[in-house]
Amino acid sequence: MEHQVFRKLGSLSLYDCASECLTSSVCLSFGFEHNTLACFLYSNTSDYVSISPKSGFDFSDIQCWPKALSGPCFVMSCPVTTRCQVDRHGRAICVPDFRGCGHPPDVAGASITYDGHYQGAMARYTCKEDYTFCHQRNISVCHASGQWKTVADICGKFRWRNPKVNQTYDLPCGPQSNFSVFLLATPTTPQRCSVYLRTDKDTPFLLDFRFNFEFAINKTVINSKFLNRWGTEVLSPLPLTIGKESGIQISLSNGEYQAVVDDVFKVELLERQSGVQPRRLSLEGNFFVRLMEIKV
């Protein structure tokens, strides 16, 4: 019974496992794994959740079992949210019943696999297509508090198909000091195509293809802006052609920006302010972008 386990424990036999279920106000069915002597208590019944047969594993709804199996707890009626427990004097008492952690937290760009929400259960996250892992930790654990261990920003989007121009995109996994951007882009009108790499306030790098814009005609311009002041423009020939798709790669490595077009044209720019890490990218101007990938 996938995802329904709220408690997992060791048990000597199938009957002991049934007894554990009978003492719980939450348990509606149980399973017993003979090889490992593991008992699984479920918060639902086979009337509402499908059962997958498994060799060496017995499953049963609890209403099929006599309450006398619960021993001294047979005559005890415990409130909901509690379970009956036999103390060291053989007396039946009501104690809080762990009801599980519920569904693991959803994470943008990730799928989840887990077998239950019992204490110690693990939810494993896998990044979906076009997303990449941002750190090595991809597991959340159900704690005794009834909460899953906090997980966030496990996966970052790194690939966009037909991304919109005149829109801003976050770099996957936050600000970066080393990364590369790849675009398949086609200029549509003889005006201007721009790629901005930005922080919250500044523009550490601008790659600007100008067909007919201001005073730089048919030029490639690279520049940076800090404290609302642009630096000195670096001018190069224009490698793009209207209506023709080109591969554009921009990278930052060891304090140097580099832009390459169609593996032939190349321009470089040293960091104007050392250690400034861009956190987002903007596409602006008159071009169609079929693919964008940001690798960190």
Sequence and secondary structure as in RCSB ss.txt:
>XXXX:A:sequence
MEHQVFRKLGSLSLYDCASECLTSSVCLSFGFEHNTLACFLYSNTSDYVSISPKSGFDFSDIQCWPKALSGPCFV
MSCPVTTRCQVDRHGRAICVPDFRGCGHPPDVAGASITYDGHYQGAMARYTCKEDYTFCHQRNISVCHASGQWKT
VADICGKFRWRNPKVNQTYDLPCGPQSNFSVFLLATPTTPQRCSVYLRTDKDTPFLLDFRFNFEFAINKTVINSK
FLNRWGTEVLSPLPLTIGKESGIQISLSNGEYQAVVDDVFKVELLERQSGVQPRRLSLEGNFFVRLMEIKV
>XXXX:A:secstr
 TT EEEEEE SSHHHHHHHHHTBSS SEEEEETTTTEEEEESS TTTS     TTEEEEEGGGS GGGGGGGGG
    TTEEEEE TTS EEEEE      S    TTEEEE SB STT EEEEEE TTEEESSS  EEEB TTS B  
    EEE EEES  SSEEEE TTS  SSEEEEEEEEE SSSEEEEEEE SS EEEEEEEEEEETTEEEEEEEEEE
ETTEE   EEEE    TT  EEEEEEEETTEEEEEETTTEEEEEE SSTT    EEEEEESEEEEEEEEE 
